[in-house]
């Protein structure tokens, strides 16, 4: 039986422009997330003490043979309470040494659209954004553990999100199993009528993605309004499922202007 998970998600504004910080210390989960409408996979999470960081971190389990967010990983939304045009999300990530990357899977990212009257859920799962309903910019790991930005945007080429590969000096960057990595993504919303939305991402401080031609929105009221804590294998069929039990550790979520 996994330990019941608690978080302390602190919302604050300070001179540095910080809006959101998450450390995994004792607190009530539902209260910490301002009573989100749903939680998935909390039973597959636990707090563990990390000797390297000398503090408690969040561990998410991915059971052997399971894909999708119903039986693997975990998923919920942290609402920011208002909409922003330019934000940067950063957190720490470590895959277990036996992690089976398989075909790939999802990792947390910023999203928008929850303050729009038309949207009741995230723009994911094969829903092509219209420009006035929402967008999402999660991270994904792919088959060889290399990272991509997985973006749902107005001009994506298919119904599913578009991959933008993370590269350093033209070479794909990969997660090193068993090692902590810091992942950071900045989103800048496009000006209405222009394809000038920006996504920049960094791995351990190195710029690995800079995309400056995206159209997230066609209305000015659509912006960045939530953190989507979303992590699971898949994909939508058994070929995405890991062949052994594995886990990933997460720590120090921060959102700043």
ABEGO torsion letter per residue (X at the ends): XBBBBBBBBBBBBBAAGBABBBBBBBBBAAAAAGGBABBBGAAABBBBBBAAAGBBBBBBBBBBGBBEAAABEBBBBBBAGBBBABBBBBBBBBBBAABBAEAEBBBBBBBBGAABAABABBBBGGBBBAGAAEBBBBBBBBAAGBBBBBBBBAABABABBBBBBBBBGGBBBBBBBGBBBBBBBBBBBBBBGBBABBBBBBBGGBBABBBAABBABABAABBBABBBBBBBBOEABAAABBABBBBBBBBGBBBBX
